[in-house]
Amino acid sequence: MSLINTKILPFTAQAYHNGEFVEVSDTDVLGKWAIFFFYPGDFTFVCPTELGDLADYYAELQELGVEVYSVSTDSHFVHKAWHDDSDEVGKVRYFMLGDSNGQVTTNFDNMREGLGQADRATFLVDPQGVVQYIEQTAEGIGRSASELLRKVKAAQYIAAHPGEVCPAKWEEGAKTLTPGIDLVGKI
């Protein structure tokens, strides 16, 4: 079952954020766009490259009103140790949610069966708490923050312009489509 167009479930988690431990809940997410960026584990191989790449785009995402929550089933204590130890992860300024009880990962139906680890997946949640975009990859396939940024912009555009849709490879400022009978068979 896809989580697209479903509301996120209640959760509470401890996070490492800007040198502090803080509590984050589903109510903190409402009212703004949010990215939940799940990865299998701290002190691994592909994961730090992805978190570093996303960190490079964090300021631009913030300008768009988007908050980022990276999530693994490691604890917030382990996140701090990794942040302090890794040059790539040390760039992270967004929330690093510790999900050692698996509540957040399970709520997003993203737990690896029998392993206690999150799958590598991204969820874009709108200000109403509704999932608008999901990307999930196999263990060894890293994600691209620049492509995620493009999709955030497309999701925000269609939310602000009901009745329009963004075609393949749409970039901000490009033409959109307005579905209707006049377009059938014309594209």
Accessible surface in RSA format (square Angstrom, percent):
REM  Atomic radii and reference values for relative SASA: ProtOr
REM  Chains: A
REM  Algorithm: Lee & Richards
REM  Probe-radius: 1.40
REM  Slices: 20
REM RES _ NUM      All-atoms   Total-Side   Main-Chain    Non-polar    All polar
REM                ABS   REL    ABS   REL    ABS   REL    ABS   REL    ABS   REL
RES MET A   1   196.64 101.8 122.93  81.4  73.71 175.5  99.71  84.8  96.93 128.4
RES SER A   2    70.89  59.9  48.65  64.9  22.24  51.2  51.71 110.1  19.18  26.9
RES LEU A   3    25.20  14.0  24.58  17.6   0.62   1.6  24.58  17.3   0.62   1.7
RES ILE A   4    67.49  38.4  56.63  42.2  10.86  26.2  56.63  40.8  10.86  29.5
RES ASN A   5   108.40  74.8  84.48  81.6  23.92  57.6  24.50  59.0  83.90  81.1
RES THR A   6    48.23  34.3  44.03  44.6   4.20  10.0  46.08  61.9   2.15   3.2
RES LYS A   7   121.47  59.3 105.02  64.4  16.45  39.2  76.26  68.6  45.22  48.2
RES ILE A   8    17.85  10.2   2.36   1.8  15.50  37.3   8.24   5.9   9.61  26.1
RES LEU A   9    94.34  52.5  92.47  66.2   1.88   4.7  92.50  65.0   1.84   5.0
RES PRO A  10    94.83  69.1  90.71  82.7   4.12  15.0  90.74  74.9   4.10  25.5
RES PHE A  11     3.82   1.9   0.18   0.1   3.64   9.5   2.29   1.4   1.53   4.4
RES THR A  12    69.42  49.4  58.45  59.3  10.97  26.1  32.70  43.9  36.72  55.5
RES ALA A  13     8.71   8.0   1.61   2.5   7.10  16.2   8.71  12.3   0.00   0.0
RES GLN A  14    67.30  37.6  64.64  47.2   2.66   6.3  29.59  63.0  37.71  28.6
RES ALA A  15     0.00   0.0   0.00   0.0   0.00   0.0   0.00   0.0   0.00   0.0
RES TYR A  16    11.87   5.5  11.55   6.6   0.31   0.8   2.57   1.9   9.29  11.5
RES HIS A  17    34.94  19.1  32.48  22.6   2.45   6.3  21.55  22.2  13.39  15.6
RES ASN A  18    92.27  63.6  58.11  56.2  34.16  82.3  36.26  87.3  56.02  54.1
RES GLY A  19    53.63  66.1   0.00   N/A  53.63  66.1  23.20  63.7  30.43  68.2
RES GLU A  20   111.09  63.8 105.84  80.1   5.25  12.5  33.90  65.6  77.19  63.0
RES PHE A  21    85.47  42.8  58.51  36.2  26.96  70.1  58.51  35.5  26.96  77.2
RES VAL A  22    43.31  28.5  37.21  33.7   6.09  14.7  43.31  37.6   0.00   0.0
RES GLU A  23   112.20  64.4  86.98  65.8  25.22  60.0  22.02  42.6  90.17  73.6
RES VAL A  24     3.70   2.4   3.58   3.2   0.12   0.3   3.70   3.2   0.00   0.0
RES SER A  25    19.90  16.8  19.89  26.5   0.01   0.0  13.11  27.9   6.80   9.5
RES ASP A  26    26.73  18.7  26.73  26.6   0.00   0.0   1.28   3.0  25.45  25.4
RES THR A  27    93.53  66.5  78.80  79.9  14.73  35.1  63.25  85.0  30.28  45.8
RES ASP A  28    64.96  45.5  56.41  56.1   8.55  20.2  21.06  49.6  43.89  43.8
RES VAL A  29     0.00   0.0   0.00   0.0   0.00   0.0   0.00   0.0   0.00   0.0
RES LEU A  30    69.66  38.8  53.69  38.4  15.97  40.1  53.93  37.9  15.73  42.3
RES GLY A  31    64.30  79.3   0.00   N/A  64.30  79.3  33.58  92.2  30.71  68.8
RES LYS A  32    73.93  36.1  70.07  43.0   3.86   9.2  40.65  36.6  33.28  35.4
RES TRP A  33    26.57  10.7  26.57  12.9   0.00   0.0  12.55   6.7  14.03  22.8
RES ALA A  34     0.00   0.0   0.00   0.0   0.00   0.0   0.00   0.0   0.00   0.0
RES ILE A  35     0.00   0.0   0.00   0.0   0.00   0.0   0.00   0.0   0.00   0.0
RES PHE A  36     0.00   0.0   0.00   0.0   0.00   0.0   0.00   0.0   0.00   0.0
RES PHE A  37     6.55   3.3   6.55   4.1   0.00   0.0   6.55   4.0   0.00   0.0
RES PHE A  38     0.00   0.0   0.00   0.0   0.00   0.0   0.00   0.0   0.00   0.0
RES TYR A  39     0.11   0.1   0.11   0.1   0.00   0.0   0.00   0.0   0.11   0.1
RES PRO A  40     4.74   3.5   3.38   3.1   1.36   5.0   3.38   2.8   1.36   8.5
RES GLY A  41     5.40   6.7   0.00   N/A   5.40   6.7   5.40  14.8   0.00   0.0
RES ASP A  42    12.26   8.6   0.31   0.3  11.96  28.3   0.31   0.7  11.96  11.9
RES PHE A  43   103.56  51.8  75.76  46.9  27.80  72.3  80.89  49.0  22.66  64.9
RES THR A  44    44.89  31.9  33.68  34.1  11.21  26.7  33.81  45.4  11.08  16.7
RES PHE A  45   176.47  88.3 164.02 101.6  12.45  32.4 168.08 101.9   8.39  24.0
RES VAL A  46    39.91  26.3  35.66  32.3   4.25  10.2  37.87  32.9   2.03   5.5
RES CYS A  47     0.75   0.6   0.75   0.8   0.00   0.0   0.00   0.0   0.75   0.8
RES PRO A  48    18.59  13.5  18.59  16.9   0.00   0.0  18.59  15.3   0.00   0.0
RES THR A  49    78.99  56.2  72.66  73.7   6.33  15.1  64.56  86.7  14.43  21.8
RES GLU A  50     4.67   2.7   1.82   1.4   2.86   6.8   3.67   7.1   1.00   0.8
RES LEU A  51     0.00   0.0   0.00   0.0   0.00   0.0   0.00   0.0   0.00   0.0
RES GLY A  52     0.00   0.0   0.00   N/A   0.00   0.0   0.00   0.0   0.00   0.0
RES ASP A  53    44.89  31.4  41.45  41.3   3.44   8.1  17.89  42.1  27.00  26.9
RES LEU A  54     0.82   0.5   0.82   0.6   0.00   0.0   0.82   0.6   0.00   0.0
RES ALA A  55    15.19  14.0   0.66   1.0  14.54  33.1   0.98   1.4  14.21  37.6
RES ASP A  56    92.21  64.6  56.38  56.1  35.83  84.7  24.73  58.2  67.48  67.3
RES TYR A  57    60.74  28.4  59.64  33.9   1.09   2.8  28.54  21.4  32.20  39.7
RES TYR A  58    24.92  11.6  24.92  14.2   0.00   0.0  20.63  15.5   4.29   5.3
RES ALA A  59    70.51  64.8  62.85  97.0   7.67  17.4  67.48  95.0   3.03   8.0
RES GLU A  60    67.58  38.8  64.67  48.9   2.91   6.9  24.18  46.8  43.39  35.4
RES LEU A  61     0.97   0.5   0.97   0.7   0.00   0.0   0.97   0.7   0.00   0.0
RES GLN A  62    76.38  42.7  60.79  44.4  15.59  37.1  20.55  43.7  55.84  42.3
RES GLU A  63   149.05  85.6 109.01  82.5  40.04  95.3  49.01  94.8 100.04  81.7
RES LEU A  64    50.87  28.3  35.25  25.2  15.61  39.3  40.76  28.6  10.11  27.2
RES GLY A  65    39.20  48.3   0.00   N/A  39.20  48.3  36.34  99.7   2.86   6.4
RES VAL A  66     0.99   0.7   0.00   0.0   0.99   2.4   0.77   0.7   0.22   0.6
RES GLU A  67    20.63  11.8  20.31  15.4   0.33   0.8   1.91   3.7  18.73  15.3
RES VAL A  68     0.00   0.0   0.00   0.0   0.00   0.0   0.00   0.0   0.00   0.0
RES TYR A  69     3.39   1.6   3.39   1.9   0.00   0.0   0.30   0.2   3.09   3.8
RES SER A  70     0.13   0.1   0.02   0.0   0.11   0.2   0.11   0.2   0.02   0.0
RES VAL A  71     0.00   0.0   0.00   0.0   0.00   0.0   0.00   0.0   0.00   0.0
RES SER A  72     0.00   0.0   0.00   0.0   0.00   0.0   0.00   0.0   0.00   0.0
RES THR A  73    24.52  17.4  13.81  14.0  10.71  25.5   5.98   8.0  18.54  28.0
RES ASP A  74    36.81  25.8  30.77  30.6   6.04  14.3   6.33  14.9  30.48  30.4
RES SER A  75    28.20  23.8  24.91  33.2   3.29   7.6  21.99  46.8   6.21   8.7
RES HIS A  76    28.33  15.5  28.33  19.7   0.00   0.0  16.06  16.6  12.26  14.3
RES PHE A  77   126.41  63.2 120.22  74.5   6.19  16.1 121.24  73.5   5.17  14.8
RES VAL A  78    54.45  35.8  52.51  47.5   1.94   4.7  54.45  47.3   0.00   0.0
RES HIS A  79     0.00   0.0   0.00   0.0   0.00   0.0   0.00   0.0   0.00   0.0
RES LYS A  80    79.24  38.7  79.24  48.6   0.00   0.0  51.80  46.6  27.44  29.2
RES ALA A  81    51.17  47.0  41.71  64.4   9.46  21.5  48.87  68.8   2.30   6.1
RES TRP A  82     5.64   2.3   5.64   2.7   0.00   0.0   0.62   0.3   5.02   8.1
RES HIS A  83    28.37  15.5  24.49  17.0   3.87   9.9  19.84  20.4   8.53   9.9
RES ASP A  84    90.23  63.2  51.44  51.2  38.80  91.7  32.03  75.4  58.21  58.0
RES ASP A  85   106.66  74.7  77.15  76.8  29.50  69.8  16.48  38.8  90.18  89.9
RES SER A  86    23.81  20.1  14.59  19.5   9.22  21.2  14.57  31.0   9.24  13.0
RES ASP A  87   136.31  95.5 118.14 117.6  18.17  43.0  41.52  97.7  94.79  94.5
RES GLU A  88    68.03  39.1  66.93  50.6   1.10   2.6  29.49  57.0  38.54  31.5
RES VAL A  89     0.00   0.0   0.00   0.0   0.00   0.0   0.00   0.0   0.00   0.0
RES GLY A  90    20.14  24.8   0.00   N/A  20.14  24.8  13.16  36.1   6.98  15.6
RES LYS A  91    77.83  38.0  65.68  40.3  12.16  28.9  55.42  49.9  22.42  23.9
RES VAL A  92     4.41   2.9   0.89   0.8   3.53   8.5   0.89   0.8   3.53   9.6
RES ARG A  93   121.35  51.0 120.05  61.2   1.30   3.1  47.97  65.6  73.38  44.5
RES TYR A  94     1.89   0.9   0.00   0.0   1.89   4.9   0.00   0.0   1.89   2.3
RES PHE A  95    34.01  17.0  34.01  21.1   0.00   0.0  34.01  20.6   0.00   0.0
RES MET A  96     0.65   0.3   0.65   0.4   0.00   0.0   0.28   0.2   0.37   0.5
RES LEU A  97     0.00   0.0   0.00   0.0   0.00   0.0   0.00   0.0   0.00   0.0
RES GLY A  98     8.65  10.7   0.00   N/A   8.65  10.7   2.11   5.8   6.54  14.6
RES ASP A  99     2.78   1.9   1.21   1.2   1.56   3.7   1.56   3.7   1.21   1.2
RES SER A 100    87.09  73.6  55.60  74.2  31.49  72.5  25.16  53.6  61.93  86.8
RES ASN A 101   121.95  84.1  82.56  79.8  39.38  94.8  45.92 110.5  76.02  73.5
RES GLY A 102     4.08   5.0   0.00   N/A   4.08   5.0   4.00  11.0   0.08   0.2
RES GLN A 103    69.15  38.7  61.93  45.3   7.22  17.2  24.09  51.3  45.06  34.2
RES VAL A 104     0.03   0.0   0.03   0.0   0.00   0.0   0.03   0.0   0.00   0.0
RES THR A 105     0.00   0.0   0.00   0.0   0.00   0.0   0.00   0.0   0.00   0.0
RES THR A 106    84.07  59.8  74.89  75.9   9.17  21.9  64.24  86.3  19.83  30.0
RES ASN A 107    29.31  20.2  18.69  18.1  10.62  25.6   1.93   4.6  27.38  26.5
RES PHE A 108     5.63   2.8   4.33   2.7   1.30   3.4   4.39   2.7   1.24   3.6
RES ASP A 109   106.07  74.3  83.54  83.2  22.53  53.3  18.34  43.2  87.73  87.5
RES ASN A 110     2.56   1.8   1.23   1.2   1.33   3.2   1.39   3.3   1.18   1.1
RES MET A 111    62.77  32.5  41.68  27.6  21.09  50.2  41.68  35.4  21.09  27.9
RES ARG A 112    39.67  16.7  35.03  17.9   4.64  11.1  18.47  25.2  21.20  12.8
RES GLU A 113   168.96  97.0 145.42 110.0  23.53  56.0  66.81 129.2 102.15  83.4
RES GLY A 114    80.96  99.8   0.00   N/A  80.96  99.8  42.45 116.5  38.51  86.3
RES LEU A 115   119.61  66.6  93.09  66.6  26.52  66.7  98.02  68.8  21.60  58.1
RES GLY A 116    42.89  52.9   0.00   N/A  42.89  52.9  29.69  81.5  13.20  29.6
RES GLN A 117    60.24  33.7  60.24  44.0   0.00   0.0  12.00  25.6  48.23  36.6
RES ALA A 118     0.00   0.0   0.00   0.0   0.00   0.0   0.00   0.0   0.00   0.0
RES ASP A 119    36.98  25.9  36.98  36.8   0.00   0.0   2.10   4.9  34.88  34.8
RES ARG A 120     1.01   0.4   0.98   0.5   0.03   0.1   0.00   0.0   1.01   0.6
RES ALA A 121     0.35   0.3   0.35   0.5   0.00   0.0   0.35   0.5   0.00   0.0
RES THR A 122     0.98   0.7   0.98   1.0   0.00   0.0   0.14   0.2   0.84   1.3
RES PHE A 123     6.87   3.4   6.87   4.3   0.00   0.0   6.87   4.2   0.00   0.0
RES LEU A 124     0.00   0.0   0.00   0.0   0.00   0.0   0.00   0.0   0.00   0.0
RES VAL A 125     0.00   0.0   0.00   0.0   0.00   0.0   0.00   0.0   0.00   0.0
RES ASP A 126    14.72  10.3  14.72  14.7   0.00   0.0   2.21   5.2  12.51  12.5
RES PRO A 127    33.41  24.4  28.46  25.9   4.96  18.0  28.46  23.5   4.96  30.8
RES GLN A 128   113.14  63.3 106.42  77.8   6.73  16.0  57.78 123.0  55.36  42.0
RES GLY A 129     0.00   0.0   0.00   N/A   0.00   0.0   0.00   0.0   0.00   0.0
RES VAL A 130    33.61  22.1  33.61  30.4   0.00   0.0  33.61  29.2   0.00   0.0
RES VAL A 131     1.74   1.1   1.74   1.6   0.00   0.0   1.74   1.5   0.00   0.0
RES GLN A 132    61.57  34.4  40.71  29.7  20.86  49.7   5.69  12.1  55.88  42.4
RES TYR A 133    33.31  15.6  31.26  17.8   2.06   5.3  32.43  24.4   0.89   1.1
RES ILE A 134    52.87  30.1  30.57  22.8  22.31  53.8  30.57  22.0  22.31  60.5
RES GLU A 135    51.61  29.6  46.75  35.4   4.86  11.6  18.70  36.2  32.91  26.9
RES GLN A 136   101.24  56.6  70.99  51.9  30.25  72.0  20.90  44.5  80.33  60.9
RES THR A 137    25.97  18.5  12.62  12.8  13.34  31.8  20.66  27.7   5.31   8.0
RES ALA A 138    66.45  61.1  49.11  75.8  17.34  39.4  60.64  85.4   5.81  15.4
RES GLU A 139    88.28  50.7  83.30  63.0   4.98  11.9  58.08 112.3  30.20  24.7
RES GLY A 140    59.02  72.8   0.00   N/A  59.02  72.8  29.69  81.5  29.33  65.7
RES ILE A 141   103.51  58.9 100.45  74.8   3.06   7.4 103.51  74.5   0.00   0.0
RES GLY A 142    41.80  51.5   0.00   N/A  41.80  51.5  12.77  35.0  29.03  65.0
RES ARG A 143    20.14   8.5   3.71   1.9  16.43  39.1   6.87   9.4  13.27   8.0
RES SER A 144    52.29  44.2  43.32  57.8   8.97  20.7  36.23  77.2  16.06  22.5
RES ALA A 145     6.49   6.0   1.85   2.8   4.64  10.6   3.36   4.7   3.12   8.3
RES SER A 146    55.32  46.7  48.40  64.6   6.93  16.0  25.32  53.9  30.00  42.0
RES GLU A 147    62.69  36.0  60.29  45.6   2.40   5.7  36.72  71.0  25.97  21.2
RES LEU A 148     5.66   3.2   4.25   3.0   1.41   3.5   5.02   3.5   0.64   1.7
RES LEU A 149    12.71   7.1  12.47   8.9   0.24   0.6  12.55   8.8   0.16   0.4
RES ARG A 150    42.95  18.0  40.04  20.4   2.91   6.9  14.75  20.2  28.20  17.1
RES LYS A 151    59.43  29.0  56.67  34.8   2.76   6.6  24.52  22.1  34.91  37.2
RES VAL A 152     0.00   0.0   0.00   0.0   0.00   0.0   0.00   0.0   0.00   0.0
RES LYS A 153    41.88  20.4  37.58  23.1   4.30  10.2  12.31  11.1  29.57  31.5
RES ALA A 154    15.74  14.5  15.61  24.1   0.13   0.3  15.73  22.1   0.01   0.0
RES ALA A 155    12.98  11.9   9.12  14.1   3.86   8.8  11.20  15.8   1.79   4.7
RES GLN A 156    32.65  18.3  27.79  20.3   4.85  11.6  18.59  39.6  14.06  10.7
RES TYR A 157    58.58  27.3  53.12  30.2   5.45  14.2  39.44  29.6  19.14  23.6
RES ILE A 158    71.95  40.9  64.60  48.1   7.35  17.7  64.66  46.6   7.29  19.8
RES ALA A 159    64.00  58.8  31.18  48.1  32.82  74.7  43.09  60.7  20.90  55.4
RES ALA A 160    70.48  64.8  39.66  61.2  30.82  70.1  49.36  69.5  21.11  55.9
RES HIS A 161    69.75  38.1  65.59  45.6   4.16  10.6  42.48  43.8  27.27  31.7
RES PRO A 162   117.90  85.9  90.18  82.2  27.72 100.8  96.17  79.4  21.73 135.1
RES GLY A 163    54.22  66.9   0.00   N/A  54.22  66.9  40.57 111.3  13.65  30.6
RES GLU A 164    44.64  25.6  39.71  30.0   4.94  11.8   9.36  18.1  35.29  28.8
RES VAL A 165    61.22  40.3  61.10  55.3   0.12   0.3  61.22  53.2   0.00   0.0
RES CYS A 166    33.61  25.4   6.63   7.4  26.98  63.4   6.63  16.8  26.98  29.1
RES PRO A 167    49.10  35.8  36.86  33.6  12.24  44.5  46.43  38.3   2.67  16.6
RES ALA A 168    93.92  86.4  60.34  93.1  33.59  76.4  72.17 101.6  21.75  57.6
RES LYS A 169   175.37  85.6 160.56  98.5  14.80  35.2 104.40  94.0  70.96  75.6
RES TRP A 170     7.20   2.9   3.57   1.7   3.63   8.5   7.20   3.8   0.00   0.0
RES GLU A 171   101.41  58.2 100.83  76.3   0.58   1.4  47.34  91.6  54.08  44.2
RES GLU A 172   115.73  66.4  90.40  68.4  25.33  60.3  33.44  64.7  82.29  67.2
RES GLY A 173    78.60  96.9   0.00   N/A  78.60  96.9  42.13 115.6  36.47  81.7
RES ALA A 174    50.62  46.5  30.24  46.7  20.38  46.4  40.76  57.4   9.85  26.1
RES LYS A 175   178.83  87.2 163.92 100.6  14.92  35.5 113.66 102.3  65.18  69.4
RES THR A 176    26.75  19.0  10.97  11.1  15.78  37.6   1.17   1.6  25.58  38.7
RES LEU A 177    50.69  28.2  48.15  34.4   2.54   6.4  50.69  35.6   0.00   0.0
RES THR A 178    91.18  64.8  79.05  80.1  12.13  28.9  58.33  78.4  32.84  49.6
RES PRO A 179    79.60  58.0  57.01  52.0  22.59  82.1  60.16  49.7  19.44 120.8
RES GLY A 180    40.07  49.4   0.00   N/A  40.07  49.4  34.62  95.0   5.45  12.2
RES ILE A 181   153.68  87.5 136.83 101.9  16.86  40.6 139.02 100.1  14.66  39.8
RES ASP A 182   120.16  84.2 106.69 106.2  13.47  31.9  38.99  91.8  81.18  81.0
RES LEU A 183    53.29  29.7  51.29  36.7   2.01   5.0  51.31  36.0   1.98   5.3
RES VAL A 184   112.69  74.1  94.43  85.5  18.26  44.0 101.43  88.1  11.25  30.5
RES GLY A 185    80.89  99.8   0.00   N/A  80.89  99.8  40.78 111.9  40.11  89.8
RES LYS A 186   158.38  77.3 122.31  75.0  36.07  85.9  72.12  64.9  86.25  91.9
RES ILE A 187   152.36  86.7  87.57  65.2  64.79 156.2 114.72  82.6  37.64 102.1
END  Absolute sums over single chains surface
CHAIN  1 A     9409.2       7159.0       2250.2       5496.9       3912.3
END  Absolute sums over all chains
TOTAL          9409.2       7159.0       2250.2       5496.9       3912.3
